[in-house]
Amino acid sequence: MAYNEKLADRIRQRFEGLPNVEEKQMMGGLTFMYNGKMCVGIIQDELMCRIDPALHEACIEKTGCRTMDFTKRPMKGYIMIDETGMKSKKDFDYWMGLSIDFNKKAKSSKKK
């Protein structure tokens, strides 16, 4: 499954200068790990953001945002933003900021 390269470049620019950022092919798209934890990703043309679950309900009310339901299982704290929700730099930076801020509190997945 392909992912939006222009969106990937926007994400790379936003992470520029931050330490401990790693890209991984995951979930049929591209995931950006920050400090060893999933932060944001791209699935086809949509931005996937890992946010504070306490903000989830308010976020999905915003234009272009919905709950991530990968494998038909809704996941609180994970949202998808389509093009209408991130057209402007301000909107894009808002979503990226939520994800980067939550990353400080997010738990790492357990290593197998």
C-alpha positions in Angstrom: 0.0 0.0 0.0 1.4 3.4 -1.0 1.5 6.5 1.1 1.5 10.2 0.3 5.1 11.3 -0.2 4.3 15.0 0.0 2.7 14.4 3.4 5.8 12.4 4.4 8.0 15.4 3.5 5.8 17.8 5.5 6.2 15.5 8.5 10.0 15.3 8.0 10.2 19.1 7.9 8.2 19.3 11.2 10.5 16.8 12.9 13.7 18.5 11.6 16.0 19.3 14.4 14.3 17.0 16.9 16.4 14.1 18.2 15.5 10.4 18.2 13.2 10.4 15.2 13.0 7.2 13.2 10.9 6.2 10.2 9.4 2.7 9.9 7.3 1.0 7.3 4.3 -0.1 9.3 0.6 -0.8 8.9 0.8 -0.5 5.1 2.2 3.0 5.4 4.9 5.0 7.1 5.2 5.6 10.8 7.4 8.1 12.6 8.7 7.0 15.9 9.8 9.7 18.3 11.8 8.8 21.4 11.1 5.1 20.6 7.4 5.6 20.6 4.9 5.8 17.8 4.0 9.5 17.2 2.5 10.0 13.8 2.1 8.1 10.6 0.7 8.1 7.1 -1.8 5.6 5.8 -2.5 6.3 2.1 -3.3 10.1 2.1 -4.2 10.5 5.7 -2.2 11.6 8.7 -2.4 9.3 11.7 -1.8 11.0 15.1 -1.3 9.5 18.5 -2.9 12.0 20.9 -3.9 12.2 24.6 -7.0 10.0 24.9 -8.5 12.7 27.1 -8.6 15.0 24.0 -10.0 12.3 21.6 -13.7 13.3 21.7 -13.0 17.0 21.1 -10.6 16.3 18.3 -12.9 14.1 16.3 -15.4 17.0 16.1 -12.9 19.0 14.1 -12.9 19.2 10.3 -11.3 16.2 8.6 -10.7 14.2 11.8 -12.0 10.8 12.7 -11.2 7.9 15.0 -8.6 5.5 13.7 -10.4 2.2 13.1 -7.6 0.2 11.6 -8.8 -3.4 11.3 -12.3 -2.2 12.0 -11.5 -1.7 15.7 -11.8 2.0 16.9 -8.8 3.1 18.9 -9.2 5.9 21.4 -6.1 8.2 21.3 -5.4 7.5 17.7 -7.0 9.7 15.0 -6.9 10.1 11.3 -6.9 13.5 9.6 -7.7 13.8 5.9 -6.6 16.6 3.6 -9.5 18.9 4.6 -8.2 18.9 8.2 -4.6 19.8 7.4 -4.6 22.0 4.4 -3.1 25.0 6.2 0.2 25.0 7.9 -1.6 26.1 11.1 -3.9 23.1 11.0 -1.0 20.7 10.2 1.1 22.1 13.0 -1.8 21.8 15.4 -2.1 18.1 14.8 1.6 17.5 14.9 1.9 19.5 18.1 -0.7 17.4 19.8 1.1 14.2 18.9 4.6 15.5 19.8 3.3 16.9 23.2 1.6 13.6 24.0 4.7 11.6 23.1 6.3 12.8 26.4 3.5 11.0 28.4 2.9 8.1 26.0 4.0 4.7 27.1 6.4 2.7 24.9 5.1 -0.6 23.5 6.7 -3.6 25.2 9.5 -5.2 23.4 9.0 -8.8 22.6 
